């Protein structure tokens, strides 16, 4: 089963980083108010980044790394991946 780390852009222009095994379901939960307490008052949220990991342990370690980044570094990460995926 794949495990994912994701970054959401909230309606107040803040960033939220989380972990899940189903990104689509989790983003839906955030947008219906059933996600994290942080995002409940910052809806709607938009998925701006996701990365896949083979193990839960690796994904959770990466989530902590990203959460400890400055906002500018998180945005650079999202931008770099977006540019690479454009081909």
Kinemage of the C-alpha trace (Angstrom):
@kinemage 1
@onewidth
@group {chain A} dominant
@subgroup {mainchain}
@vectorlist {calphas} color= white
{ca unk a 1} P 0.000 0.000 0.000
{ca unk a 2} L 1.406 3.411 -0.898
{ca unk a 3} L 1.736 6.129 1.700
{ca unk a 4} L 1.685 9.823 0.873
{ca unk a 5} L 2.853 13.121 2.299
{ca unk a 6} L 0.940 16.114 0.964
{ca unk a 7} L 0.808 19.880 1.232
{ca unk a 8} L -2.411 21.881 1.086
{ca unk a 9} L -2.828 25.565 0.381
{ca unk a 10} L -5.520 26.868 2.715
{ca unk a 11} L -7.949 29.701 1.995
{ca unk a 12} L -6.022 32.025 4.316
{ca unk a 13} L -2.830 31.386 2.258
{ca unk a 14} L -1.250 29.165 4.913
{ca unk a 15} L 0.187 25.718 4.210
{ca unk a 16} L -0.810 22.448 5.842
{ca unk a 17} L 1.306 19.280 5.620
{ca unk a 18} L -0.137 15.846 6.294
{ca unk a 19} L 0.114 12.089 5.800
{ca unk a 20} L -2.407 9.672 4.269
{ca unk a 21} L -2.831 6.486 2.269
{ca unk a 22} L -5.494 8.092 0.017
{ca unk a 23} L -4.836 11.683 -1.018
{ca unk a 24} L -8.159 12.284 -2.785
{ca unk a 25} L -10.197 11.022 0.153
{ca unk a 26} L -8.133 13.026 2.633
{ca unk a 27} L -8.405 16.303 0.716
{ca unk a 28} L -12.154 15.727 0.556
{ca unk a 29} L -12.233 15.248 4.322
{ca unk a 30} L -10.355 18.509 4.823
{ca unk a 31} L -12.811 20.338 2.563
{ca unk a 32} L -15.892 18.973 4.331
{ca unk a 33} L -14.606 19.891 7.785
{ca unk a 34} L -13.770 16.310 8.777
{ca unk a 35} L -10.016 16.710 8.343
{ca unk a 36} L -7.522 18.224 10.730
{ca unk a 37} L -8.642 20.842 13.224
{ca unk a 38} L -6.221 23.293 11.573
{ca unk a 39} L -7.982 23.147 8.190
{ca unk a 40} L -11.582 23.271 9.477
{ca unk a 41} L -11.619 27.063 9.625
{ca unk a 42} L -9.383 27.517 6.577
{ca unk a 43} L -11.542 25.963 3.866
{ca unk a 44} L -11.481 25.419 1.002
{ca unk a 45} L -8.069 23.825 0.734
{ca unk a 46} L -6.239 22.964 -2.486
{ca unk a 47} L -3.721 20.164 -2.931
{ca unk a 48} L -0.448 21.666 -4.157
{ca unk a 49} L 2.003 18.822 -3.505
{ca unk a 50} L 2.146 15.105 -2.871
{ca unk a 51} L 4.897 12.533 -2.719
{ca unk a 52} L 4.588 8.768 -2.480
{ca unk a 53} L 6.488 6.474 -0.106
{ca unk a 54} L 6.557 2.691 0.101
{ca unk a 55} L 6.408 2.561 3.884
{ca unk a 56} L 4.420 4.374 6.540
{ca unk a 57} L 7.584 4.944 8.536
{ca unk a 58} L 9.347 6.711 5.649
{ca unk a 59} L 6.293 8.842 4.904
{ca unk a 60} L 5.934 9.940 8.523
{ca unk a 61} L 9.641 10.811 8.735
{ca unk a 62} L 9.306 12.880 5.570
{ca unk a 63} L 6.184 14.593 6.923
{ca unk a 64} L 8.199 15.745 9.933
{ca unk a 65} L 11.013 16.989 7.668
{ca unk a 66} L 8.588 19.027 5.583
{ca unk a 67} L 6.764 20.389 8.634
{ca unk a 68} L 10.103 21.649 9.933
{ca unk a 69} L 10.851 23.530 6.704
{ca unk a 70} L 10.282 27.231 6.334
{ca unk a 71} L 7.334 28.279 4.202
{ca unk a 72} L 9.662 29.467 1.449
{ca unk a 73} L 11.322 26.046 1.264
{ca unk a 74} L 7.959 24.298 1.083
{ca unk a 75} L 6.887 26.542 -1.780
{ca unk a 76} L 10.166 25.886 -3.607
{ca unk a 77} L 9.605 22.143 -3.194
{ca unk a 78} L 6.111 22.432 -4.675
{ca unk a 79} L 7.305 24.621 -7.545
{ca unk a 80} L 10.248 22.380 -8.415
{ca unk a 81} L 8.070 19.268 -8.582
{ca unk a 82} L 5.450 21.104 -10.640
{ca unk a 83} L 8.085 22.222 -13.163
{ca unk a 84} L 9.584 18.746 -13.400
{ca unk a 85} L 6.178 17.194 -14.037
{ca unk a 86} L 5.388 19.609 -16.861
{ca unk a 87} L 7.954 17.757 -18.954
